[in-house]
Structure formats: C-alpha cells, structure tokens
C-alpha cells in the first residue's frame, strides 16, 4: 500500500509537479472558473 503521508516531487525536463500549497488556491480558483479549462 502506498504511503500517502509523503508527497513526492516529480521533476521533468520542462516542469516540476509538486503538491498544492495554500498560496496556490487563488490561481486554482481562477482556472476552475474558466469555462475553457
């Protein structure tokens, strides 16, 4: 079973995928309100 207590960083050639932070919420909300997203 996976340990969900630790969230990994996924590092690629052009990006880094990381767990969400509280400061990300306004940007996420803006994206979710966009009907084209």
PDB file with one MODEL, atoms N, CA, C and O in Angstrom:
MODEL        1
ATOM      1  N   UNK A   1       0.847  -1.181   0.000  1.00  0.00           N
ATOM      2  CA  UNK A   1       0.000   0.000   0.000  1.00  0.00           C
ATOM      3  C   UNK A   1       0.890   1.241   0.000  1.00  0.00           C
ATOM      4  O   UNK A   1       1.913   1.281   0.685  1.00  0.00           O
ATOM      5  N   UNK A   2       0.500   2.233  -0.759  1.00  0.00           N
ATOM      6  CA  UNK A   2       1.277   3.470  -0.880  1.00  0.00           C
ATOM      7  C   UNK A   2       1.181   4.302   0.396  1.00  0.00           C
ATOM      8  O   UNK A   2       0.125   4.368   1.025  1.00  0.00           O
ATOM      9  N   UNK A   3       2.286   4.931   0.770  1.00  0.00           N
ATOM     10  CA  UNK A   3       2.318   5.846   1.907  1.00  0.00           C
ATOM     11  C   UNK A   3       1.916   7.227   1.408  1.00  0.00           C
ATOM     12  O   UNK A   3       2.715   7.904   0.760  1.00  0.00           O
ATOM     13  N   UNK A   4       0.703   7.652   1.696  1.00  0.00           N
ATOM     14  CA  UNK A   4       0.216   8.943   1.224  1.00  0.00           C
ATOM     15  C   UNK A   4       0.603  10.092   2.146  1.00  0.00           C
ATOM     16  O   UNK A   4       0.253  11.242   1.878  1.00  0.00           O
ATOM     17  N   UNK A   5       1.317   9.801   3.221  1.00  0.00           N
ATOM     18  CA  UNK A   5       1.768  10.840   4.129  1.00  0.00           C
ATOM     19  C   UNK A   5       2.892  11.679   3.549  1.00  0.00           C
ATOM     20  O   UNK A   5       3.068  12.837   3.928  1.00  0.00           O
ATOM     21  N   UNK A   6       3.653  11.100   2.631  1.00  0.00           N
ATOM     22  CA  UNK A   6       4.734  11.829   1.980  1.00  0.00           C
ATOM     23  C   UNK A   6       4.369  12.020   0.521  1.00  0.00           C
ATOM     24  O   UNK A   6       4.049  11.060  -0.181  1.00  0.00           O
ATOM     25  N   UNK A   7       4.418  13.249   0.075  1.00  0.00           N
ATOM     26  CA  UNK A   7       4.051  13.563  -1.303  1.00  0.00           C
ATOM     27  C   UNK A   7       5.321  13.883  -2.085  1.00  0.00           C
ATOM     28  O   UNK A   7       6.078  14.772  -1.694  1.00  0.00           O
ATOM     29  N   UNK A   8       5.560  13.178  -3.173  1.00  0.00           N
ATOM     30  CA  UNK A   8       6.806  13.357  -3.915  1.00  0.00           C
ATOM     31  C   UNK A   8       6.777  14.568  -4.838  1.00  0.00           C
ATOM     32  O   UNK A   8       5.711  15.056  -5.215  1.00  0.00           O
ATOM     33  N   UNK A   9       7.949  15.037  -5.190  1.00  0.00           N
ATOM     34  CA  UNK A   9       8.111  15.997  -6.278  1.00  0.00           C
ATOM     35  C   UNK A   9       8.367  15.179  -7.529  1.00  0.00           C
ATOM     36  O   UNK A   9       9.101  14.192  -7.488  1.00  0.00           O
ATOM     37  N   UNK A  10       7.776  15.576  -8.627  1.00  0.00           N
ATOM     38  CA  UNK A  10       8.044  14.934  -9.905  1.00  0.00           C
ATOM     39  C   UNK A  10       8.728  15.980 -10.768  1.00  0.00           C
ATOM     40  O   UNK A  10       8.123  16.991 -11.126  1.00  0.00           O
ATOM     41  N   UNK A  11       9.977  15.741 -11.097  1.00  0.00           N
ATOM     42  CA  UNK A  11      10.777  16.711 -11.830  1.00  0.00           C
ATOM     43  C   UNK A  11      10.959  16.221 -13.259  1.00  0.00           C
ATOM     44  O   UNK A  11      11.452  15.118 -13.496  1.00  0.00           O
ATOM     45  N   UNK A  12      10.554  17.057 -14.201  1.00  0.00           N
ATOM     46  CA  UNK A  12      10.708  16.731 -15.615  1.00  0.00           C
ATOM     47  C   UNK A  12      11.621  17.729 -16.292  1.00  0.00           C
ATOM     48  O   UNK A  12      12.186  18.614 -15.649  1.00  0.00           O
ATOM     49  N   UNK A  13      11.758  17.578 -17.590  1.00  0.00           N
ATOM     50  CA  UNK A  13      12.645  18.449 -18.349  1.00  0.00           C
ATOM     51  C   UNK A  13      12.144  19.890 -18.371  1.00  0.00           C
ATOM     52  O   UNK A  13      12.949  20.820 -18.377  1.00  0.00           O
ATOM     53  N   UNK A  14      10.813  20.088 -18.382  1.00  0.00           N
ATOM     54  CA  UNK A  14      10.251  21.432 -18.519  1.00  0.00           C
ATOM     55  C   UNK A  14       9.419  21.881 -17.333  1.00  0.00           C
ATOM     56  O   UNK A  14       8.906  23.000 -17.343  1.00  0.00           O
ATOM     57  N   UNK A  15       9.265  21.049 -16.309  1.00  0.00           N
ATOM     58  CA  UNK A  15       8.394  21.426 -15.202  1.00  0.00           C
ATOM     59  C   UNK A  15       8.711  20.638 -13.946  1.00  0.00           C
ATOM     60  O   UNK A  15       9.422  19.634 -13.976  1.00  0.00           O
ATOM     61  N   UNK A  16       8.165  21.120 -12.848  1.00  0.00           N
ATOM     62  CA  UNK A  16       8.209  20.413 -11.575  1.00  0.00           C
ATOM     63  C   UNK A  16       6.776  20.305 -11.083  1.00  0.00           C
ATOM     64  O   UNK A  16       6.087  21.313 -10.930  1.00  0.00           O
ATOM     65  N   UNK A  17       6.331  19.085 -10.838  1.00  0.00           N
ATOM     66  CA  UNK A  17       4.997  18.857 -10.310  1.00  0.00           C
ATOM     67  C   UNK A  17       5.146  18.630  -8.812  1.00  0.00           C
ATOM     68  O   UNK A  17       5.871  17.734  -8.381  1.00  0.00           O
ATOM     69  N   UNK A  18       4.458  19.442  -8.027  1.00  0.00           N
ATOM     70  CA  UNK A  18       4.575  19.360  -6.569  1.00  0.00           C
ATOM     71  C   UNK A  18       3.187  19.390  -5.953  1.00  0.00           C
ATOM     72  O   UNK A  18       2.222  19.761  -6.622  1.00  0.00           O
ATOM     73  N   UNK A  19       3.072  19.006  -4.689  1.00  0.00           N
ATOM     74  CA  UNK A  19       1.771  19.107  -4.014  1.00  0.00           C
ATOM     75  C   UNK A  19       1.309  20.564  -3.963  1.00  0.00           C
ATOM     76  O   UNK A  19       2.125  21.486  -3.955  1.00  0.00           O
ATOM     77  N   UNK A  20       0.005  20.754  -3.931  1.00  0.00           N
ATOM     78  CA  UNK A  20      -0.553  22.099  -3.838  1.00  0.00           C
ATOM     79  C   UNK A  20      -0.188  22.744  -2.511  1.00  0.00           C
ATOM     80  O   UNK A  20      -0.037  22.065  -1.495  1.00  0.00           O
ATOM     81  N   UNK A  21      -0.050  24.064  -2.534  1.00  0.00           N
ATOM     82  CA  UNK A  21       0.169  24.859  -1.325  1.00  0.00           C
ATOM     83  C   UNK A  21      -1.019  25.788  -1.149  1.00  0.00           C
ATOM     84  O   UNK A  21      -1.749  26.055  -2.104  1.00  0.00           O
ATOM     85  N   UNK A  22      -1.215  26.277   0.057  1.00  0.00           N
ATOM     86  CA  UNK A  22      -2.330  27.184   0.339  1.00  0.00           C
ATOM     87  C   UNK A  22      -2.288  28.398  -0.587  1.00  0.00           C
ATOM     88  O   UNK A  22      -3.330  28.869  -1.044  1.00  0.00           O
ATOM     89  N   UNK A  23      -1.090  28.902  -0.863  1.00  0.00           N
ATOM     90  CA  UNK A  23      -0.947  30.086  -1.727  1.00  0.00           C
ATOM     91  C   UNK A  23      -1.365  29.819  -3.173  1.00  0.00           C
ATOM     92  O   UNK A  23      -1.556  30.762  -3.940  1.00  0.00           O
ATOM     93  N   UNK A  24      -1.509  28.555  -3.552  1.00  0.00           N
ATOM     94  CA  UNK A  24      -1.932  28.200  -4.915  1.00  0.00           C
ATOM     95  C   UNK A  24      -3.436  28.358  -5.114  1.00  0.00           C
ATOM     96  O   UNK A  24      -3.898  28.421  -6.253  1.00  0.00           O
ATOM     97  N   UNK A  25      -4.199  28.421  -4.044  1.00  0.00           N
ATOM     98  CA  UNK A  25      -5.660  28.388  -4.150  1.00  0.00           C
ATOM     99  C   UNK A  25      -6.262  29.489  -5.021  1.00  0.00           C
ATOM    100  O   UNK A  25      -7.148  29.181  -5.818  1.00  0.00           O
ATOM    101  N   UNK A  26      -5.840  30.751  -4.923  1.00  0.00           N
ATOM    102  CA  UNK A  26      -6.432  31.769  -5.801  1.00  0.00           C
ATOM    103  C   UNK A  26      -6.216  31.463  -7.287  1.00  0.00           C
ATOM    104  O   UNK A  26      -7.098  31.711  -8.109  1.00  0.00           O
ATOM    105  N   UNK A  27      -5.054  30.931  -7.623  1.00  0.00           N
ATOM    106  CA  UNK A  27      -4.760  30.603  -9.021  1.00  0.00           C
ATOM    107  C   UNK A  27      -5.582  29.403  -9.486  1.00  0.00           C
ATOM    108  O   UNK A  27      -6.060  29.367 -10.620  1.00  0.00           O
ATOM    109  N   UNK A  28      -5.740  28.431  -8.604  1.00  0.00           N
ATOM    110  CA  UNK A  28      -6.557  27.262  -8.937  1.00  0.00           C
ATOM    111  C   UNK A  28      -8.017  27.671  -9.124  1.00  0.00           C
ATOM    112  O   UNK A  28      -8.687  27.201 -10.043  1.00  0.00           O
ATOM    113  N   UNK A  29      -8.502  28.544  -8.248  1.00  0.00           N
ATOM    114  CA  UNK A  29      -9.886  29.010  -8.356  1.00  0.00           C
ATOM    115  C   UNK A  29     -10.112  29.736  -9.684  1.00  0.00           C
ATOM    116  O   UNK A  29     -11.137  29.538 -10.337  1.00  0.00           O
ATOM    117  N   UNK A  30      -9.159  30.569 -10.077  1.00  0.00           N
ATOM    118  CA  UNK A  30      -9.267  31.288 -11.343  1.00  0.00           C
ATOM    119  C   UNK A  30      -9.344  30.305 -12.520  1.00  0.00           C
ATOM    120  O   UNK A  30     -10.145  30.491 -13.436  1.00  0.00           O
ATOM    121  N   UNK A  31      -8.526  29.279 -12.490  1.00  0.00           N
ATOM    122  CA  UNK A  31      -8.550  28.273 -13.563  1.00  0.00           C
ATOM    123  C   UNK A  31      -9.863  27.506 -13.575  1.00  0.00           C
ATOM    124  O   UNK A  31     -10.414  27.238 -14.642  1.00  0.00           O
ATOM    125  N   UNK A  32     -10.367  27.152 -12.405  1.00  0.00           N
ATOM    126  CA  UNK A  32     -11.603  26.369 -12.331  1.00  0.00           C
ATOM    127  C   UNK A  32     -12.822  27.160 -12.791  1.00  0.00           C
ATOM    128  O   UNK A  32     -13.803  26.576 -13.251  1.00  0.00           O
ATOM    129  N   UNK A  33     -12.767  28.477 -12.671  1.00  0.00           N
ATOM    130  CA  UNK A  33     -13.884  29.314 -13.112  1.00  0.00           C
ATOM    131  C   UNK A  33     -13.865  29.567 -14.618  1.00  0.00           C
ATOM    132  O   UNK A  33     -14.856  30.026 -15.186  1.00  0.00           O
ATOM    133  N   UNK A  34     -12.745  29.269 -15.258  1.00  0.00           N
ATOM    134  CA  UNK A  34     -12.617  29.485 -16.703  1.00  0.00           C
ATOM    135  C   UNK A  34     -13.332  28.359 -17.443  1.00  0.00           C
ATOM    136  O   UNK A  34     -12.965  27.193 -17.302  1.00  0.00           O
ATOM    137  N   UNK A  35     -14.339  28.697 -18.223  1.00  0.00           N
ATOM    138  CA  UNK A  35     -15.144  27.678 -18.908  1.00  0.00           C
ATOM    139  C   UNK A  35     -14.364  26.930 -19.987  1.00  0.00           C
ATOM    140  O   UNK A  35     -14.794  25.862 -20.421  1.00  0.00           O
ATOM    141  N   UNK A  36     -13.245  27.462 -20.422  1.00  0.00           N
ATOM    142  CA  UNK A  36     -12.450  26.804 -21.456  1.00  0.00           C
ATOM    143  C   UNK A  36     -11.407  25.850 -20.893  1.00  0.00           C
ATOM    144  O   UNK A  36     -10.742  25.143 -21.649  1.00  0.00           O
ATOM    145  N   UNK A  37     -11.262  25.824 -19.600  1.00  0.00           N
ATOM    146  CA  UNK A  37     -10.252  24.955 -18.986  1.00  0.00           C
ATOM    147  C   UNK A  37     -10.841  23.594 -18.728  1.00  0.00           C
ATOM    148  O   UNK A  37     -10.154  22.711 -18.214  1.00  0.00           O
TER     149      UNK A  37
ENDMDL
END
